[in-house]
């Protein structure tokens, strides 16, 4: 996502007797949502075991899942994408004083990495990665497996994948290809999320064409080819982010309503998740004041309100206290699955070229993230969306980043980082703890867990 305010997203069917016998013979165990197949290649106390149903699918519901958003939009000089420094740079330059990222990825484990013009205090060069490389995306999904995070929703920015944007389309297709392979390899949930930021009405209409092309190109819903693609309410999941915001967008709720009707069709072919404003229910503040949004929401399967920037560690309780429970109640009464969002913190001093915006919403060593996890769980949410896995532009990334004392120099600016008292993988670990809680494991509460 590229927004702070709003610019910048069944339980398992009964198993047949024959399938159950097969599962038992192969050493499988059935949990509350799915039968479980143990995977000896990835031991670890935080790691959910491999999960399949009788059709070969792994994720047949969003219930109990904790998924993150995956931007995948970064590119580097020399990565083969022909986009140069993309989403790293400012004005085509990625060097001290010209950066849009606030966090710096830790690249020790990457097999492919790219030298930049940035240097550390000792004069050594700083490196970054590119998701255009299959090995880098594979590593990210391995981390999801290792830390027990269910998976990710892959972002597709509609303005960047249109037919005339050849480089952007090629980039996002390659990243999605990398991710589908890795999701299958590591047994991680995956789905597609379209981001409408910057769209016009005709761009919204183009989404349907792209969605159909993805299905053919990647055999998206082939149970053998992509057994971890998420289903919900018995249908493949597709997410449309950016509906109902009141920030003068060049498309309408009616445009999206028409699109949803086309995607579902008379056969109700897909489950649709909408990314909506935080105050969608009351139709105020960040939300357009039209009941058309409620009409649309009642036609879809899932909503996820965008919470980034709506509160900080001090204001969270007062803000969410009047929102979460009532949101969940409204959705339950209308048969809609509700997924709240949690984010670790926020910083966009480099993106906005404003020093006052560094560390705008502090992470507080994970206290802020866990406060949201606990708030969602205690309010009765069944699933959680974490923003984001790899978003270093706005400093919401949960993947491995350098700590504050380790980041490169940035001229008159600076880079933020993971708190020095924490390991670089701390937010992966903490998100994995959230996954355990949402899976029904005990021992969790509003008190943030202590890492051994």
N, C-alpha and C positions, 0 to 999 in steps of 0.2 A: 504494500500500500504506500501511497505517497501523500497521505493526509495526516494532519494532526487534528484539525477541527473537522474538516470533511473533504479537503482537497485530496490531501494525500490520498477492508473486509470480512427391534422386534425380537425383540428377542428372536432367537433362532427358531426356525420351524422345527417341528418334532422330527427327529431322525428316524428313518425307517429301521425296521428290525435288522435287515440285511446290512445297512450302513453301520448300525451300532455294533454288530458283530465284527465287521471289518475293522472298526476303530479299536475295539478291545484287543483283537488279534495283533494289531500293530502297536500296542502299548499306549493307546490314547486314553485320555480322560476327558470327561465332559464338564465344562464349567457352566456358570449361570447363563451366559450368552451364547456360547459356541462350544463344540467339542475341541479339545486341545491335543495337539500332537507335540511331544517333546522334541526339541531341537538341540542335540548334544553339542553342536558346533558353537553355540553362544551361551555358555553358562554364566550365571550371575544372579544375585538375589533380586535385582531390580528388573530383570528381563522377563516380560510376558512370554509364555510359550507359544509356539506356532499354532495357528488356529484355522481349521478348515471345516466346512459343512459337507454334506453328502454330494453337492454339485462341484466341489473343488474350490469354492469361494472361502475367503478368509474373514471378510468384514461385511456382515449382512445387516448391520444396523449401526447408527451413530451412538446408540446407547452405550455409555461407559467409556467412550473414546475421548482421548485428549489428543487433539491434532493441532499442529502449528501451521502458520502460513509460510510459504516458501517463495521468496521473490524471484530468485534465479536470474536477475536482470544484469548482473555485473559482467563486464567484458574487459579484456586487457589487450594491450599491444602484443601481437604474436600468438594469440590463442587460436587463430584460424577463423574467427567469427567475422573478421574484417570490419569490426566496429570501433577499433581503437580502445582507448580508456573510456569505458561507458559506465555511467552511474558511480564511477569513482571521481571523475574529473569535473572541473569547472571551465567553461569556455574552451573545451578541447584540450585543456592542460591538466596534467596530474603531477603536481609538484608543490613544494611548500607555498602556501597561500592560495592554492588552487585545488581544493578538494571539497567534495560534498559529503564525505563520510565522517562520522564522529567517532566511531569505534574502529579498531584495527584488528583484522582477523589474525588469530594465531595459526601459522602455516607450517609448523614443525612436522606435521604428519602428512602433508600433501606431497604426492609424487611429482606433480606439475605445479610450479610456482613462478612468478614473474617479478623481476626486479623493477623497482620504481625509482624515482628521483628523490625519494625521501630517505633520510638517514637517521640512525639512532644517535644518541649522545656521544657514542664512541667513534662515530664516523662510518660505521658499517651500514650497508644498504638494507632497506626494508622491502619485503616481498609481499605480494598478494596472490590470490587464486582466481580462477575463472570457472564458473559452472558450465561453461561450454565444453570443458574437459570431462569426459566420462568418469575418470578416476576421482575427481574432486566431488562430484555428486555421489558417487559410490561411498566415499568416506563419510559424507554427511548422513547417508542412510545407515551406514554402519554405526555411527554414533547414536542415531535414534534407537537402533536395536540394542546397543550396549547399555544405554541408560533407560530403556524401557518406555520410550515415547512412542505412541501408537503410529504416528505418521504425519503426513502433511497434505495440505491443499495447495496444489501448484498454481501459482498466479499466471494468468494470461492477460496482458494489458491490451485491450482491443485496439487502441490507437497505434500500437506497435506491431500488430500482427496482420494488419490489412494487406491486401494483395500488393498494393503499390509500395509498401514498406518491406522490400525484399530481405534486407539484412535483419531487420527485427523479427520477421516471420521465421527466417531460417534459424536465428538464435533461439527463440523460444521453442521451436520444434525440436531442436537438438537437446536443449535442457530437459524438455519433457521426455524425450526418448531416453536420455540418461537416467532420469528419475524412475521411469517405469521399469527399466531393467533392474535398478537397485532396489526398488520396492519389492519386486518379485524375489530377488536374491535374499533379502533380509526380512521378508515377511512383514513389511510395513504398509499401513493403510495409505492409499493415495486417491486423490480426486482432483478435478479441474475446477478452478475458480477464475471466472472472468471479472476483470476490474474495468469498470466503465469510466474511470477518471479521464476527463478530456474528450469524451465522446460527443458526437452529434447524433441526431435521430437516425440518420442513415448508417452510422457506425453500429448502433445497437442492433439494427436489422442484420448487419453483416455477421454478427455473432452466431446466428443459426447456421450459416454456411460453414464457418470455421469448425463448429461443433460436429457437423456431419463429416467434414473432411478428417478430423481427428479420429473419429470412430473407424473410418476406413483405413487410414494410414497406419494406425497402431493396433488395429483389432482390439479396440479399447475394452469391449465387453465380452471378449472371448475368455471363458473361464480358465482355459489352459494357458493362454498367452499372458493374461493380466489377472491372476487370481486374487490380487489384493486391492483391486479397484473397489471403492466403497459403494455398497448398496444401502438404501434406506427405504423403508416401506416396500421392500421387494423390488425396487427399481434403482438403476444406476444414478448416482448423485452428480448434479452439476450445480455450481454456485454462481450467482450473479451478484457482484458487489457494487454498491453505490446507488441505491434506490431510495428516493424520498428526501434527500438532503436539500436544504433551502439555500444553497450557495450559487444560484444562477447557473445551473448546469444547462447545457445545450441539448438536452433530451428530457423527456417527461416520464412520469410514472405510467402514463398511458402507453408510451413506447415499450416499456418493459412488460407491462401487462399483456400487450399483444405478442411479444416475444415468448413469454411464459406459455401462452396458449399454443403457440407454434411448436415449442419444444416438447410439451406434454402430448399434444395432439389428442385425437379422440380416444386413443388407446392408453392414455396416461403413461407414456413411454419412460419417463424419467421422474426422479424426485428432484425438486428444485429447492435450493437454499438461497435465501436472500440476505445480503449484507445491507443492513438498514441503519439509520441514525440512532443514537443512544436514546433519544426521547421520542421514539416512533409511536409509542402507545398514547402519549398525551398530545402528540402533534404540535410541539412547541420547541423553543430554543434552537436546536440544530436541525429541526425537521420541518418540512413544508406543512402548512396547516390545512391540508386537504384530506378528506376521508377516503380519497382514492387509494391512498397507501394501505389503509386497513382492508379495503376491498381486495387489493392485490395480495396482501399477506394471507388472506383466507383461502387463496387459490393455491398456495405453495405448501411445502412440507416442513420447512425448517427456516428459522430466522436467526441471524447473529447480529446483534446491535454493536456498532463501532464505539468502543469505550475509550480508545486512546485519546488522551488529552482532556477527558471529561472530569478527571479527579486526580489527586495525588495522594500520598500517604496520609496526610492530615485530613483531607476532605472526603476520602473514600467512604467511610462509614455513613456520613450524613447523606452523601449523594446516592450511593447504592441502596441505602436503607429504604429510600422511598421509591426505588425502581425495581430491584431484582424480584422480590416476592410478587409484586403486582404484575410484572411482566410475565412471570411464569404462570400465574393464575389465569391471566388473559389467554395465554397460549394454550394452556390445558383445556380451557372451556371452549376453545375454537379448534381443537385437534391439531395444533401446530407444535412441532418440536422446537424447543428454545435452547440456544447455545450461547451462554455468556462468554465474554472475552476477558482475558487477563494479559497484561503486558508487564515486563520487568522494570521499566523505567523509560525515560524519554530524553533525548538530547538532539538538537539540530543546529548548533552554533555554526558549523561549517556550511551546512546546507543553506541556511538563511543568512550567512555572513553577519552574524550578530552575536557578539561575545556574551550577551546577557542570556542567550538561549542554550549555553552549555549546561548540561546536567539540569535541564528545566524541571524534570520530575525525577528526583533521585531514586536509586534502586534500594538504598538502605540495606545493603548486604542480603538481599532476598526477602526482607520483611514486607516490602510493598507487593511483590509478586504473590507471596504466600497469603497475604491478607485478602487478595482477590480470589485466590483459589479457595480459601476457606469460606469466604462470603458466598461464592457461587454454590459450593457443595452444601453448606448449611441451609441455604435458601431453597434447596431442592432441585438444583440443576442436575441433569443426567449426563451431560457432556460438557466439554470445555474447548474453546479455541484460544490458542496462545499466539499472540502477535509479538514478534515473528521469529522464525527460525534463524534467518540470515540477514535481517534488516539492519545493516550497519550505518546506513545513511542517517536514520533517525534514532539510532542507538537502542532499538528494541530487540536486538538479536539475543537469542539464548545459546547459540552455538559458541564454540571456543574462540574467545577474543583475548587480546593482550590485556594485562592489568595496567592500572594507571601509571605505575612507575616504569613500565616497559615500553610504552608507545613511542613511535618516532617523533621527531621534531617537526613543527609545521609553521615555520616562519613566525609571524606575529600572532598566529592562531595556535591551536593546540588540538590534541586528540584526547578523548575521554577513554575510559576503559573499565574493565572489571575491578572491583575493589581489591586493593592490595592484600587484604587479609584473607581473600578467597582464592581458590584454584581457578584456572581459566575455564574449567568444565563445570563450575558450580551450578550455573543456571540450567545446564542440561540435566544435571543430577536432581536439582530441585523440581524441574518439570517432570522428571521420571517419578518422583515421589507423589506429585499430584496425580499422575496416571494411576499409580497404585491405589490411591484413595478413591478415585472415580471408578476403579474396577471393583471396589467393595472391600479392599483389604483394610484391616483394622489398625489401630494404633495411631491414627491421625486426628488432629484437632486444629483449632485456631492457632495453637502454638506451633510455630515453624519447626519442622523436624531438624534435629542436630545431625550433621554428617559425621559418621564414625571416623 
